[in-house]
Amino acid sequence: MQELPKHLDIDVAGGSLPVVVLGHEPTDRLPGLIVVPSIFGPARDLIERLSPFADRALIVVPDPFWRLGGGTIPYSDHQTALARLQGFDLATCTEDLRTALEWTRARCNGRVHGLGICFGGPFMLRFAAEGALAGVVTWHGSRMENFLASASQIACPLRLHFGSDDPISPPAAIEAIQAAFRNHPDASIVVHPGALHGFSHDGPSYDERACRAGLDALEELLSSPA
């Protein structure tokens, strides 16, 4: 029987960061996976898509917006979701997520991969540049072209997936990302024809082929040897 997700709290500066945990913890035989979700939060469809990987990794999904009330917002409610970014403290959120990453590392075999979705994409680049991640996957990462200053410091495998019809990551943005990682030894930047922003989200933007490819990329990294 598949283990149900656990809802735990991690001590961070000024409070407790809620996380959803999939898989047994602690484990010394499996890697970890830190997942930073979109501005809609740790949605049910995301947790369901990640559940099959619970036997491959200790999966930890923090709620980046817990200091603003947190929780999940329906994908149809863009206004409420975007309002989360008003007055948002990026530095504090980054420290919260870094704490969650190290919490994960202490409860797995020490190797932690990262999955960033929309809003979560740039955090993966930051943590990878710090040498904190063993591999990175992103699905329709937002504004990642603005976080390339440390691209040359990223050595871990990268699997970045975008939609060709994503207005938040238009062709010029994707070209900048491709240029930044042109000399990277193990970077795959995939643009899915016709896919929109949010192609992994249930609803009108969902694209089965793009979503499946993103999941396959995650499986590839989690199955790779140390």
N, C-alpha and C positions, 0 to 999 in steps of 0.2 A: 504494500500500500504506500502511495506517495505521501511523503511527509508534508504536513500543512505549513504554510509560511508562518514564521514566528515574528511577532512585533515586539521589538526590544528598544531600549533607550541606551544611548552612549553618553557618558559624561563629557561635556565640552565646557568651555569657558562661559559661564553665565547660565548654565542650564543643562538640559538633556536633549540630545538629538535623536529623534525617532528614526528607526531603521526597520526595514523588512528583511528578514534573513531566510534564505532558502538553503537547505542542506544541513548536514550535521556540523555542529561546532562545539569544541574545537576539532580540527583534523590535521594530522601531520603528514598525510599522504596526498592531499589535493591542493591545487592552487586556489587563490582567492579571485573574486571578481567584484570590483566596486562599480556600481552602476549609478550614474548621475542622470536623472530623468529630465524630461522637458518641463516647461513652466506649468504644465498641468499636474505635475506631481507623480508619485508612484502609483500609476493607474492600474486597474485590475487586469486589463489586457496585456500590459507589460509584464506583470508578475506571472501571468499564465504562460506567456511566451518564454519566459526564463525558467520556468519550473522544470522542464525536461533536462536542463543542464545542472540540476542540483546534485547529480551523481558525478559530475565532472569538476565541480568547483564549489567552494563556499561562497555564496552570492549574497552581497549586502547592498541594499538599495536605500540610501538615506533620503530624507525629505529635506531638500535644500531650503525650503520656505517655512520651516517650523517656527522661526522667530516672528513670522508674520501671520501666524495662525495655522499654516501648513495644511496638510490634507490634499485630497485629489479634487480637481475641478473638471467638470465634463468638457470634452474636446469641443463641444459646440459653443461653450461660453468663453469666447476669445477675450471679451472685454474684461472679465474678472481675472482671467489668467494674466493678461498684459499688465493689469494694475499691480500685480505683484512686483513688477520691476521698478515701480515708482518708490524712490527712497530705499531701494534695495542696497544692502551693504555687502558689496562683492568681497571685500577683504575678510570680513567676518565669516561669510559663507565659505570662502576658500579654506580658512582655518578649520571650520567645522568638518568639511569634507576630507581634509588632510588627516584629521583625527580619526575619522571613520575608516580611511584607507589603512592607517597604521593599526587600528583595532582589528581590521580584517587580517592584516599581515601576521599579527600575533596569534591568530586562531587558525591559520592554514599552514602550508609548508614553506611559507615565506615569500613565494612568488605571487604577485597580485597583478592581474590584468585589469584593464579599464574599459567600460562601455559608456559612451556619452551620447545622449539623444537630444537633438535640438540644442536647447540651453546648455546641456551637459557636455557638448563637444569641446568647447575651449578649455574646460577643466582638464580634459584628458591630455591636451597638448602641454598644459602647464606642468602637470604631474609627471608626464613622460620626460620633459626637459629637465626635471629635477632628478631623473633616474629612479623614480619611485615605482614605475610600472614595467612589467615584463612584456606587455603588448597592449595595443590600443585598437578598439573598434569604435567607429562612430556611425550613427544613422542620422542623416539630414542635419548635421551639426550646423548651428547658427553662428554667423559672424566669425567663423574660424580664421578668415583671412586677416583679422585684426590681431591675431595672437601668434604671429609667425616669427617674432623677433628672436626667439630662442630655438627656431626650427633646427638649426645646425647641431644643437646639443642633444637632439632626440636620436637614440640609437635603436630603440626597441621596434619590433614589427608594427606597422601601421596598416589598418584596413579601414579606409574612409569611404563611406557610401553616400552619394548625393543623387538627387533627382534632377533631370535635365530641365524640368519646368518649375523649379523651386525659386520663387521670387526673392526669398531671403538669402539664398546662396546662388546668385545668378552666375552665368558663364564666366564673367570677369573674376568673380571671387574664387571659383573653382580653379581657374587658370593660375591665379596667384598661389593657391595651395599646391597645385601640381608643380609649379616652378620652384617653390620652397623645398620640396622633397624630391626634386629630380635626381639628385645624387645620393639619396638615401638608399642603403643596401637592401631594404626589405619593406618597401612602401607600395601599397596597391590603392589607387584612388579610382573608384568606380563611379561612373555617371550612368544612371539608369534612364533610358529613353522614356519620356512621357511621365515619369514619376514626379509627384508634387512634394512640397514640404509636408512632413508628417506622414510619409508613406508607410511607416510602421504602426500608425495609430488606427484603431478601428474607426470606421466612418468613411466619408466621401473621399478622403485623401489616401486611403489604404491602397497599396499596390502589392499584390501577392508576390510577384516575381522579385521586386526590390526587397521586400521584407524577408523573403526566403534567402536571398543572397546575403543579406546582412546577418541572418542567423547562421548561415553556413560559414561565414567569416569568423563568427564567434566560436563556433565549434572547432574550426581549424586551429585557432590560437589556443584554446583550452586543451586541445589534444596534442599540442606540440610538446616535445621533450624539453626538459630544463636546459 
